[in-house]
C-alpha cells in the first residue's frame, strides 16, 4: 500500500494521520522530501485548464485533425 500527500509543516513538526486501511500495519517507511511548489502550481493550472472552454475547443480541433492519421496506423 502506498499513499502520497503533501503536508504543511507546523513548528518544525509533521503529524500524519493514516487512512483506516493502515490499521493492521505495524511498520511503514517514511521519506521526507521538499515539496516542489512550482510543480504543485503547474498541476493546479492544468486542472483549471481542463475546464477552460477555449482550451477544450483547441483539444477537440487537434483531435479532429489527427482522427484519420490515427486510423492509418491500425
Kinemage of the C-alpha trace (Angstrom):
@kinemage 1
@onewidth
@group {chain A} dominant
@subgroup {mainchain}
@vectorlist {calphas} color= white
{ca unk a 1} P 0.000 0.000 0.000
{ca unk a 2} L 1.242 3.460 -0.835
{ca unk a 3} L -0.161 6.919 -0.234
{ca unk a 4} L 1.324 10.210 -1.294
{ca unk a 5} L 0.194 13.556 0.025
{ca unk a 6} L 1.725 16.991 0.604
{ca unk a 7} L 1.552 18.200 4.203
{ca unk a 8} L 2.074 21.570 5.855
{ca unk a 9} L 4.827 21.728 8.485
{ca unk a 10} L 3.966 23.490 11.752
{ca unk a 11} L 6.634 24.351 14.323
{ca unk a 12} L 9.107 22.081 12.528
{ca unk a 13} L 6.856 19.068 13.231
{ca unk a 14} L 4.849 16.827 10.955
{ca unk a 15} L 1.836 14.780 12.038
{ca unk a 16} L 0.468 12.219 9.591
{ca unk a 17} L -2.948 10.684 10.095
{ca unk a 18} L -3.035 7.384 8.239
{ca unk a 19} L -6.129 6.030 6.477
{ca unk a 20} L -8.116 3.195 8.101
{ca unk a 21} L -6.616 0.624 5.724
{ca unk a 22} L -3.317 1.043 7.634
{ca unk a 23} L -4.798 -0.010 10.999
{ca unk a 24} L -3.328 -3.512 10.889
{ca unk a 25} L 0.059 -2.382 9.554
{ca unk a 26} L 2.861 -2.353 12.128
{ca unk a 27} L 5.666 -0.714 10.112
{ca unk a 28} L 5.784 1.960 7.419
{ca unk a 29} L 8.605 3.707 5.628
{ca unk a 30} L 8.571 7.499 5.656
{ca unk a 31} L 10.636 9.584 3.237
{ca unk a 32} L 10.693 13.349 3.762
{ca unk a 33} L 11.260 15.335 0.597
{ca unk a 34} L 10.905 19.060 -0.009
{ca unk a 35} L 7.708 19.671 -1.990
{ca unk a 36} L 8.163 21.363 -5.343
{ca unk a 37} L 5.804 24.350 -5.187
{ca unk a 38} L 6.285 25.025 -8.896
{ca unk a 39} L 5.076 21.528 -9.771
{ca unk a 40} L 2.055 21.896 -7.488
{ca unk a 41} L 1.150 25.189 -9.118
{ca unk a 42} L 1.505 23.643 -12.589
{ca unk a 43} L -0.794 20.788 -11.613
{ca unk a 44} L -3.376 23.284 -10.339
{ca unk a 45} L -3.155 25.217 -13.617
{ca unk a 46} L -3.598 22.021 -15.635
{ca unk a 47} L -6.686 21.129 -13.617
{ca unk a 48} L -8.044 24.618 -14.234
{ca unk a 49} L -7.237 24.371 -17.966
{ca unk a 50} L -9.176 21.131 -18.269
{ca unk a 51} L -12.342 23.122 -17.531
{ca unk a 52} L -11.488 26.036 -19.832
{ca unk a 53} L -13.809 26.118 -22.892
{ca unk a 54} L -11.180 27.634 -25.209
{ca unk a 55} L -8.582 25.045 -24.195
{ca unk a 56} L -11.076 22.219 -24.689
{ca unk a 57} L -12.124 23.504 -28.116
{ca unk a 58} L -8.442 23.601 -29.133
{ca unk a 59} L -8.012 19.999 -27.977
{ca unk a 60} L -11.108 18.920 -29.931
{ca unk a 61} L -9.787 20.652 -33.048
{ca unk a 62} L -6.463 18.832 -32.728
{ca unk a 63} L -8.250 15.514 -32.226
{ca unk a 64} L -10.249 16.133 -35.434
{ca unk a 65} L -7.066 16.982 -37.343
{ca unk a 66} L -5.495 13.641 -36.386
{ca unk a 67} L -8.508 11.321 -36.472
{ca unk a 68} L -7.658 9.900 -39.922
{ca unk a 69} L -3.919 9.591 -39.332
{ca unk a 70} L -4.653 7.600 -36.175
{ca unk a 71} L -6.769 5.102 -38.174
{ca unk a 72} L -3.988 4.610 -40.735
{ca unk a 73} L -1.800 3.014 -38.080
{ca unk a 74} L -4.381 0.284 -37.410
